[in-house]
């Protein structure tokens, strides 16, 4: 049996651990080769005391401070030996039987680097969850969307996306990957701190010749927004900044050119929309993101050189249309789009 470690990164998440970790521990009882690790990102609440008293079977890795999601996982996983990692958010509830289909996918498909379960909402279990739904794509301008979530329209899960398939990205809320590949590609981009890092890694894996798959036979329930709410200016800043950095690092030359021509205007429009709505902090977050990316230019050029030098194939799972345009003309469900296969 392959060794599989479910690794939960925690920062001041005592209440999430108390609420959701019991389901994770119970769901793997009797499953050979699978164990749980909590990697603590320098918590200052009662997380460590809770783990020591209530979860004696859970392995603990401690970091000296909060390195964020991306670099926190990079550092923690250096000390976690396994064949497969399942990187699981602390606000995910897991039923029995969710782990086995993920391991089976990697065992039966040696060309798949990473896979993930279908995400439903803890708050509204009949609906998909924003962070990943049933797997995701990006359009040619870099805007991500999911089967089950287009922009902010979230569908009910009626089984319409229950086909296992290869696609562009799967959610970092429950990201199952080959440990050797995670390390050989340098893991997540630690400069991102949080947000967009799983899409970035999924893209780099595809450029290196691997596939990314959704496994809807596995279902977990994600609370979402446990660290940063969807409407947080900080989250908007990180998403804009990291998305632009990812496009510059990974995109083919034609895509980078189109992005440079069109994204400034679209992002200005988004910023003005926030301003009209009275969200001045959101307005400035967009421009702060561009300013920081400009400051990263030298480092991004070097990252791009390394990424593009190792390209074996371009991803065929980039949606060639504009998801913003499709949304405006009323196509707000992924099954209304001609998605790449």
N, C-alpha and C positions, 0 to 999 in steps of 0.2 A: 504493500500500500504506500502511496506517496505521502510524505509528511506535509500536512497543511496546517498553517498557523493563521488563525483569525486574529488580526492585530487591530486593536481599537486605540486610536490616539485620543487622549483625554487632556483637556485643560479646564480646570475649575468646573468639571461636569459632574459633581457629586450627585445631583438630583437625577441627571440622565442615567448615570451608572446604577443608581438605586432602582430606577424604573425599568430600564431596558436590559441591563446585563443579565438578570436572571433568565430571560427568555433565550439569550444566546447560549448560556451555559447549559440549560436544559435541552436545547435543540440538538446538541451534538453528543448527548449521552448515548453511549453504545456505538458511536461512529468511529471506526478504527483510524488512527493516524491523524486525528483532528484535535487541536487544543486551542485555548484562548490566551492571548497576551494582551495586557493593557500597557500601552506606552504613555507614560505621564509626562506632559509637556511643561513641567515646572509649576504644577498646581499649588495654589495657596489656600484652597478651601479644605474640606474634609475628605477629599477623594482617596488619599492614601490610607487614612485610618479606616474608611469604609471597606476598601479592598482587603486590607489586612484582617478585618473582623468578619466580614460577610462572604468573602470569595476566596477561600484559602487555596482552591485548585487553579486559580488564575495566575499565570506567570506575570511578573511585573518588570518593566523596563523604565527606569527613571532618567529624565533629562534635567539639566541644571536650570533651564529657563524655557520660556515659551518661544519656540522657533517657528511657530505657525504650522499650518497643515503640511505644506510641501517639504520644507527642510526638517520639520519634526519627524515625519515618516522616514526621510532619508537617513537621519541619524539613528533613529530607533531600530530600523531594519538591519543596520550593520551588525547588530548583536542578536538577530533572530534567524536561526538556521531552519530552512524548510525547502521543500520542492515548490510548493505553491503558497502564495500569500493571499489572504482575503482581507483587504483593507476595509474595515467596517466603521462607519460613524457611530458615535456613542449614543445617538438618538434613533437607533434602528431596532425594531422589534422583529424577531425571527421565529417563525413557526418550525415545527419539526419537518425534516425532509428538504430544507432549503439548500443545504450544503452539497448533498450528493450529486445533483444535476450539474453543478459547477465543476466539480472534480471530474465527473464523467466527460464533460465537454473537453477539458484539457487533455484527458487521457486518450480520448478517441480521435481528437483532431490535433495532431502534432504541429500543424501550421497556425494554430490559434495561440496568440500570445496572452490575451486577456479576455475575460468574459464577465458578465454580471447578471444578477437576477432582475426580474421585473420589479419596479418600485411602485408600491401603492402608498397612500397617505394614512398615517396613524389617525389623523383627525377625521378624515372622511374615507374609510376603507374601501368604498366602492369606486373611488377615483384614483387615477394615477397621481404620482407625486412629482412635483415640479422638477426636482433635481436630476431626474433621469428617465422616469416613466418606463417605456419598453425599448430603450436604446435611442441613440441620437445621431444626428448629422450636423454638418455646418453647410451654409450656402457659400457661394464663391466670394462673398464679401466677408465671410468669417462669422456670421451670426449663427449661433447654435440653436437647434430645436430638437424635439423628440417625437417619437411615435407615441402619441398620447398627450403631448404638450407643445403647442405652437405659440411662441411668445408667451403671453400670460393666459391663454385659453387652455384649460386642463380638462381632458375628457374623462368620462366614466369608463371603467374597464369592463367591456362586454365581451372580451375575448377577441376583439378585432385585431390585436397585435400579438397573438399567441404563436406566431411562427418564429422559430429560432432562425436567425440569419446573421450574416456578417454585415457590419455597418461601420460608421466612422468613429463613434465613441460610446463608452458606457460610463455610468455615473461613478464618481469617486466615493459615493456614500456606501457602496458595496462592490469593491473593485477586486476581482479575482485574477491574479496574474502569475506567470512563471517567475519565481524568485531570481533565477539566474539572469533572465532577460532584464528584469527591473534593475539589477545592479550593473549589468554590462552596458546599458544605455544611460547610466548615470542617475537613474531614478527620476523623481520629479524635478522640475526646475525650482531650486530653492529660493531664487530671487522673487518668485511669485508670491510667497508667503501663504496665500490661500486663494482659491478660485481659479478655474480654467486649467489647473495643472494636470488633471486626468485627461482632458481633451488634448493637451500638448503632448503628453506621453503616448496616448493612443495614436496620434499622428506620426510621431517619431517611430513607433513600432511598425506602422504600416510602411513608412518610407524604407525601413530596414527589411521589408519583405514579409512581415507577419500580418495576421488577421485579428480583428476584434469582433467578438460575437455577443449577442444577447441570448440569454437562456430563459425564456418566459415560463418554463416549467418550474423554475425556482422563483418564489415570490417572497419579498420582505416588505416591511412597513416602516416608512421613514417619517419622522416628525417634521424635520426640516426647519431651517432658520434658527437652530439652537445656539449658534455662536453669533451670527450676524443675520438680522432680519432681511427679507427680500428688498425692502425699501430703504435700507441703511445707506447713507452717502458713502460710507467706507466700502460697502459691498459694491456699489456702483463704480467707485474709483478702481477697485481691484479688478473687477470684471472688464472694464474698458482698457485699463493698462495692460493686463495680462493677455487679453485677446489680441491687442495690437502687437505686442511682443511676440506672441505665438505665430501670427501671420508673417511677421518679418523673418522669424527664424526658419519656419518650415515651408512656407509657400513657394510654389514654382514661380519662376520669374514673371510669367504673364499674370499670375494672380496678385503678386506683390504690386505690379504696375497698376492693375485695376483698383486695388485697395487704396493705393496712394492717390489716385485720381478721384475716387468716389467717397471714401470713408470720411475725410475731413468735413465735407458738406453734410453728410448724413449725421455725423456726431454733433455738429453744430446745431442741426435741427433738433436732435434729441435734447441737447442742453437747453435750447430755447423753450422746448415743450415743458421741461422741468421748471423753468423760470416763470412761464405763464401760469403754471399750476401753483406758484408760490413756494417752490422748493429751491431756495437759493443755494443751499449746501449741495444739492444734487447737481445743480447747474455748474458750480465751480469744480465738482468732482470730475466731470468729463474733461475739462480743460487741464486740470492737474494731472490726469492720466496721460494726456498727450505730452504735456511738458516733461513728465518723468520718462516717458518712452524716448523722447528726443535726447534726454540726458543719458540714456542707456545705449545710444547709437553705437559707440565703439565696442562695447561688450556684446551687443546683439550681432554686430557684423562677425565677430569671432565665433559666436554660437552658431550663426547661420553657416559659416564656412565649414564647421565641423559636421553639422547636420546634413547639409547638402552634399558634402564629400562622400558620405556613406550611403547615399540614396541608391536603392536597388530597384525601386518602382514608385511611381506616384500613386497616391491613393485614388481609387476609382469611386470612392464613396462621398465625394464632395458634390452637393446638390448644385447643379449649374444654373438654376434660376435664382431669384431673389425671394427669400422668405418674407421680407417686408412687403414686397409687391403682392405676393400671393395672399398675404393676410389682408391687405387693403381691398382686394377684389373679392374677399369673402371666403377664400380657401383656408380655413383655420383648423383643419384636421389633417394629420399626416397622410391618411389613406385617400385624400383628395389630390395628392401630389404624385408625380411620376418620380419616385425615389430610385436612386441607382441601386442595382443589384449585382 
